[in-house]
Structure formats: structure tokens, C-alpha cells
Amino acid sequence: MSTSDRGPDLSFIAGLTRVRAAAGALIQDEAGRVLLVRPTYKGTWDIPGGSLEPGESPRAACVRELDEELAITPEIGALLCVDWVPPAPPWDGGLMFVFDGGVLPAAEVAAIRLPPEELEGFAFVAPGDLDGPLTPEMARRLRACLGRPGRGGVYLEDGYAESDHPESGKSDGSQSHDGPGGTRDGRDA
């Protein structure tokens, strides 16, 4: 019997690295401000989105989460970024996907309904003010995504593009590394 007749090597598969994954949407209002949500289970704001369920694609997770969190289903556009978030125990490393959620007209903003057990509020925040309500990692991620629609996605590590990462030796030195990043609860992109 050949190796291919035996099926997959389950011990090899069991030893492969696993990563958590989450997906969210960068949604803006007509004034160009970014939609943020305030989860009840953590102390910082975030973008709408959440963890992938078993067998679910990042795009499908994003669509599902927007419906669950906001009770709206805006058209989800292109992938804006994939951000590798290093492990920060107890959290494993992760891949965070951010999709283009487009511009919400005022009528759709008025239709937003939050699940009170999960989200206590939402706000539109000017791009220049993202550092206040967000973690440094999420603010970097969103700044990397702004202006990307139609330009293709970008690969990030801990919110940094390779040319901007402090450990790459290519940074202008204006940014500092704030430690392991991403979303600590494993739920939100």
C-alpha cells in the first residue's frame, strides 16, 4: 500500500500551527468618518466584525457579524488588509481581515440596531482621531486601510506595513512598537 492510499497523516496535521482569525469592515459615513463600535466585554472601541466560525470564510464572517452587530447588511467590497497579529498569551497569533464596507448613507446609519448584550454604542470618528478610542494596533491597521479601496489589499504585521515596521530597519523612526497587538479577546477584527 502506498503512502497516498493511507490518507492524510493525522499526527502531522495535529502538529500544524493553528491561528485564530477574525474579520471586520471599514465603514465610513458620508463625511469620511470611520464607524466604531463599543463592545460591552472590553475597554476599547473596535470596528464591526468578529471571529470566524468553524468552516466559515473571512468574508462570510464579516457579513454575518455586521448583520448580528448592526442589523444592517451593507455590500462588502474588496479586502483592504490582512494583518498578522503575534501571539499575546493567552491568545494565539491571528490573522485579522479588514474588508471595505463602503460609505453608509444617513438612512442606513439610522437603521443600525445594536445587540445590548454585546455592544453598548457606536460612533463615527474622524480618521485623525482614531488613536483615542482604539488600541494602537487597531488604529495602525485602519490607517493602513484608509485610502485603499480600488488599490488592492495590503499585508500587515501587528498593524505595520513592512516598510513601516520598527524592526524592519526601514522605518523613519516616527512610530514605536507598542508590543503584541491586535484584538486581545479573539473576537473582533
Number of C-alpha atoms within 10 A of each C-alpha: 5 6 8 8 7 8 8 10 10 8 8 8 9 9 8 8 8 10 14 16 25 25 28 29 30 23 21 22 18 11 12 15 18 22 23 23 22 21 22 15 11 13 11 15 22 23 24 29 29 29 21 23 12 6 7 12 13 24 21 13 22 29 23 18 23 22 18 18 20 19 16 18 16 17 12 19 15 18 25 27 24 23 25 21 25 18 16 15 9 9 15 16 22 24 22 29 27 29 26 24 25 18 20 18 12 10 8 14 15 9 11 15 16 19 14 11 9 15 19 13 15 19 12 17 18 14 15 10 12 21 14 12 17 19 19 19 22 23 21 20 28 21 16 19 22 15 10 16 16 11 10 11 19 18 16 22 20 24 28 22 19 16 13 19 20 17 11 10 11 11 16 10 10 7 12 12 14 10 11 15 21 29 22 17 13 19 16 23 29
